[in-house]
Amino acid sequence: MRFWGKFFGFIIGFMFGRIFGALLGLWLGHLYDKRAASGVGFREVLGQAKNRQAIFFNTTFAVMGHVAKASGQVTETDIRIATLLMDQMRLTGEARKEAQQAFREGKSADFDLRSSLQAFRVITMGRKELVQMFIEIQIQTALSDGELDPAEHAILMTIAQELGYGRAQLDELLKRWQAEFRFHQTSSGNKTSITDAYSLLGITNEASDQEVKRAYRKLMNEHHPDKLVAKGLPPEMMELANRKAQDIQAAYDRVKSERGMR
C-alpha cells in the first residue's frame, strides 16, 4: 500500500496552511499515491485539482448568467447579486475579469447549458457537497428579486436533473434558501426568526432535541469549508462556505436557545 504521497502531502500542507493545508495536502497526496503505479506524477495530480477548481469557478458564473437571463432580461438586481458574490469572494484583477466574462457567456443566446452541466458533473463526481453548493448559488441568483419566475424555476429544474437531483430535493433546497434569506431579515429574535431557523436546518418544531442535533451535524458536515475546498471548491469561494456555515450555526443556536438545550 502506497502512503508516502499522503505522508508528505500532510506534512507540507500543515507547514503552509495548518489544519486546512494539511487536509488539502493529504487529499493531493492520496491522489498521487493512487496514480503513482500508473506513472502519473504529483504535477499532473496538482494540475487536475486546479483544473477541477477552474471548471467549478467558471461554470458557476456562466450558469449564473444563464439563470439571470431566464426571465427575459438581466436586471440590475441580477447584476448586483453577481457583483456581491464577487465582492464576497474578494475577486480582483484577472480572477474578477474571468468571472465577469463567464457571466456574460452564460447570458448569450447560444450558451449550451446542458453541455456545461454535464462537464461539471464529471469533475464533481462523488462530491455531492460541491454539487449542492453550486445549486444553492444558482437558487440565490434566481431568487435575487424575491420571486421565482416560471422560466427560472424551469432552468433550476434542468440544473438539478442534470446534476442528479430530483424535484423534491430541489424544492427542499429552495425552501431552505428562502428560510435562510428571511432568517437574515428577522434576526432580532421574533417568532418568524425561530420558524425560519427550523426551516434552515431542514426540520420542524416538532423534531426532538436529538433530531435537531442530527440535522445540525449533517448540514455542518455538508458545508464545512475545509471539506469543500479539499473536494475541489475554488479557494476564492471559501468565504461563501464560511458564511453558509455561520448561518447554520446561528440557526442552531437560535433553536437551542428557544428549547433550552445544552
LINQUI-V451374 format. One record per run of one state. SS is the DSSP state (~ for helix, > for strand, _ for the rest). FROM is the first residue (numbers start at 1). LEN is the number of residues. Records with the same first field share a line. If there is no record, write none. Layout:
SS = FROM-LEN  FROM-LEN
This chain:
_ = 1-3  37-5  70-6  89-4  108-5  124-4  143-7  163-4  186-5  201-8  224-1  231-4  260-3
~ = 4-33  42-28  76-13  93-15  113-11  128-15  150-13  167-19  191-10  209-15  225-6  235-25
